[in-house]
Amino acid sequence: MFQTTNEYFMRTKLKELAAKSGLTGREIAKQLDVTPETVSRHMNGRTAMSFDDAARYSELIGCSPEALIFEPKGIDVIGEIQPDYSVQTFNIIDGHKTASAPFSFPPNTTGVLGGNDKSQKYWTDHSLYIFDKSAMREKKVDSHSNERLSIYATNDQIAIGLVYPDQIKVGEPATYSVSNTRTGMPLKNLNIVWATPILTIYTELSLLGIEIID
């Protein structure tokens, strides 16, 4: 049975997410072996819901427990990946877009959209690349970028690629080589302003419930 005492409770989104799943309160009650009144009280906030309750509900309706209890925070989306793997940033007038989801994105992150070029059908289509924004803000090259798929910036552009440090020469600034899987041709001796690894890539955004808001 549900536990509803001696817990820290918050108002939930059970009613909204249950409706999206296509399940009624009575159907949920039957599958969880509780009374319809119990589910109704949780849906309407008349009875506090524990984290254990949220875990049981979430498994049934197909969401994360945190989506029931917390309001997930969206992240800024600063641009869109082009067929050459450069990133076209959204201009100041239009402003950044926001990605929202029925779950929380990793903390201190931002993202860039994969392209949507139906004629070329390149592999970034319908995707969202997530990265920590500290390196971008602090103008530094994160050491974790080495030999990893990363987003990086030179004085000319922002782009996606595999970043490799060049051999360090005494008294000279560090330079890097970058390659991407599309061209296979490395760019050498780049002066990179900042770089940070791609932490995760979400694909098929609509199936995950991720929305991009202007």
LINCOR-V800834 format. One record per backbone hydrogen bond with DSSP energy under -0.5 kcal/mol. CO is the residue of the C=O (numbers start at 1). NH is the residue of the N-H. If there is no record, write none. Layout:
CO | NH
CO | NH
This chain:
2 | 4
3 | 50
7 | 9
13 | 17
14 | 18
15 | 19
16 | 20
17 | 21
18 | 22
18 | 23
19 | 22
24 | 28
25 | 29
26 | 30
27 | 31
28 | 32
29 | 33
29 | 34
30 | 33
35 | 38
35 | 39
36 | 40
37 | 41
38 | 42
39 | 43
40 | 44
41 | 45
41 | 46
41 | 47
42 | 45
49 | 10
50 | 54
51 | 55
52 | 56
53 | 57
54 | 58
55 | 59
56 | 60
57 | 61
58 | 62
58 | 63
64 | 67
64 | 68
65 | 68
65 | 69
66 | 70
68 | 13
70 | 72
73 | 105
75 | 99
76 | 78
76 | 111
77 | 97
78 | 90
79 | 113
80 | 88
82 | 85
85 | 160
86 | 82
86 | 88
87 | 89
87 | 158
88 | 80
91 | 95
97 | 77
98 | 100
98 | 213
99 | 75
100 | 211
106 | 109
108 | 133
110 | 131
111 | 78
111 | 79
112 | 129
113 | 81
115 | 126
116 | 118
117 | 120
117 | 121
122 | 125
124 | 127
126 | 204
126 | 205
127 | 114
128 | 202
129 | 112
130 | 199
130 | 200
131 | 110
133 | 137
134 | 138
135 | 139
135 | 140
140 | 142
140 | 195
142 | 145
143 | 146
145 | 148
145 | 163
148 | 163
149 | 198
150 | 161
151 | 196
152 | 159
153 | 193
153 | 194
157 | 154
158 | 87
159 | 152
161 | 150
162 | 179
163 | 147
164 | 177
169 | 172
175 | 166
176 | 190
177 | 164
178 | 187
179 | 162
180 | 184
184 | 186
186 | 188
187 | 178
190 | 176
190 | 192
194 | 153
195 | 142
196 | 151
197 | 132
197 | 199
200 | 130
201 | 203
202 | 128
204 | 207
204 | 208
205 | 208
205 | 209
205 | 210
206 | 209
211 | 100
211 | 213
213 | 98
